[in-house]
């Protein structure tokens, strides 16, 4: 990586990361812990409100998960809700983009996801998947820009926050990475890998006396 590109990369990372990190991911207020299998099947009269209620219930349970197995089950249910846009066309294109991603055809996957975000610009998961593809295609700045959009649409997106942390850490921005990882951990406390990174970065960023 050239010095000039590294300077541009660092500038781009800060520009994309700061607005997103300013957002506070809110975990739903404590309440009854719903059963994951039944919560995801709710079909209310208002689909958007019903979807939000399902997610609120699942995030509440995720915050209270007692072990890694429970947390993975709940986070998987959240991700399944996220993967549905409400548009048959967008969902079809998303499926094809994921197939291309599995084949490591990043160019085709991104082309399909470009179309998805045009069709459904408020679908956070479409931006998240494109962020993933861009990162795998060595476009860190593009990935960060998409991650910022994800977090604006869904501040509780623990996957996007973790991804932001990894990119910032890779770019040498340990303080920003620590902030992103901490937010991800607030939402999904059972992420052991993220917890270890927070502990490590806390020592290097804030010092052993903290």
Secondary structure, DSSP 8 states (H G I E B T S, - for coil): --HHHHHHHHHHHHHHHHHHHTS------------HHHHTT---SSHHHHHHHHHHHHHHHHHH--SHHHHHHHHHHHHHHHT--S-HHHHHHHHHHHHHHHTT-HHHHHHHHHHHHHH-TT-HHHHHHHHHHHHHTT-HHHHHHHHHHHHHH-TT-HHHHHHHHHHHHHTT-HHHHHHHHHHHHHH-TT-HHHHHHHHHHHHHHH-TT-
